[in-house]
């Protein structure tokens, strides 16, 4: 009953062999290539390598994808950060790797994993906010995913927080993910430098020399060493996270909000500040129960684990 989960992000691919208890037994990583064929080649290579290294085990594949997924989990309709448009992704991967496959929105997969094994366990109403290249969102009501009428809800990352704000790959401006994500950390860092001029610290020197060297992970690493520019950028991320979570509270009134995705690895540097800002700006502040805001317990593995768990339904005797 081992299955394979693949987290298909806008920046990185991660594929893991997962057991029924949610443990990732083996893992492969790669950068996300541009172009449909190159992307599917990379996914195929990772899945094939995992199965070959484990005697052909991994009898089904689940893909956690940052995009709009059909209700039958076979097609990707649209993804702001990936090349798939109205693509029969599950069928293509099945043809290449020779085992059943399905696709699921990456945040939905992560939310199911956190509900089953992690920070959302037992919650009546839980929201997952996945901070990565962009923002993914998922809503669980008594353990069941809420998808909306057409299977694309809740698309939290593209809620517009800033009218006429930063441009977003989705075509709008001012989306939440443009201010609160790994990509946003880079934009904020460079904007702070442009707005306030030269700053002290290693990160500022690197940005002045070669702005292309600055990544979200680099900003987070610099913040952990006390770099002043990185700490200011992290503070901006915390503020925008709290601002967006206040809107999430108005929409869904969740019991628990789980903050996951790659950026959540740095949660100790921003989550307390985000909680404080959320509590200050939420509607009815001081007169309503607040959601528990928790870091994902499965970390970056949550999408892999959730996709692999869903893939078990494709096996004889399997099920979610």
Secondary structure, DSSP 8 states (H G I E B T S, - for coil): --EEEEEE-SSEEEEEEE-TTS-EEEEEEEE--SSHHHHHHHHHHHHHHHHHHTTT---EEEEEESSEE-TTSS-EEE-TTSS-EEE-HHHHHHHHHSSEEEEEEHHHHHHHHHHHHSTTTT-SEEEEEEESSSEEEEEEETTEE---TTS----GGGSB-STT-SB-TTS-BSBGGGTSSHHHHHHHHHHHHHHH---SSHHHHHHHH-GGG--HHHHHHHHHTT-HHHHHHHHHHHHHHHHHHHHHHHHH--SEEEEESGGGGGGGGTHHHHHHHHHHHSTTTTSS---EEEE-SSGGGHHHHHHHHHHGGGSTT---
